[in-house]
Amino acid sequence: MIQFECPLQWLPQQPRTKYPRRSQFGNHSISKAGDYLADELRRLGAKEGIISSNLQQRLKQDGFYANQRVDDAGVVVYFKLKGKSKAMACDKWDKPEHNLWALFLSVQAIRGLERWGGSEFLDGLFTGFTALPSPDDIIITEVNYFQDINNLNDLRNKFKELSKKLHPDMVEGDKDEFQIMQKQYERLKYSI
């Protein structure tokens, strides 16, 4: 069964699109685009599917209400395929129905690869979509080691400086703080 959930739970490892664009997909209602995506996920064999967005769900939670406007048009799909957790996200377009449609087309293309004899390619392809831990599993810390860093060069320099101080092999080092700092660095280096 595919569930529709609100609010959006974005993939923490995937940078957000800074300037979503208008798509060339034409007119698709939010409701129909969500239904098409859910149906295509079922055809793929997805289990425990969740379509996460900031869209309000219908009362039965089996789809989205039509004609909604939201500030964040991003959509993430979480599911299990062959027993492994997967995730796909899209926020390239300025309307949620177009991000839903883009994910529908992506899943449809993946199904096509399977039908056309590319199943071994399909398994390798999905390693890139492997879901990382849920945002609830991420360690929250009050220390932001990289606040006020605006470019990649400054980020790298700050990382080197903090590594010399926090690394567990150093006298004042702390394994847990080093790991937290390292996770913050890893997230930021793809978004700056």
Secondary structure by P-SEA (a helix, b strand, c coil): cbbbbcccccccccccccbbbbbccccccaaaaaaaaaaaaaaacccccccccccccccccccccccccccccbbbbbbbcccbbbbbbbcccccaaaaaaaaaaaaaaaaaaaaacaaaaaaaaacccccccccccccccccccccccccaaaaaaaaaaaaaccccccccccaaaaaaaaaaaaaaaacc
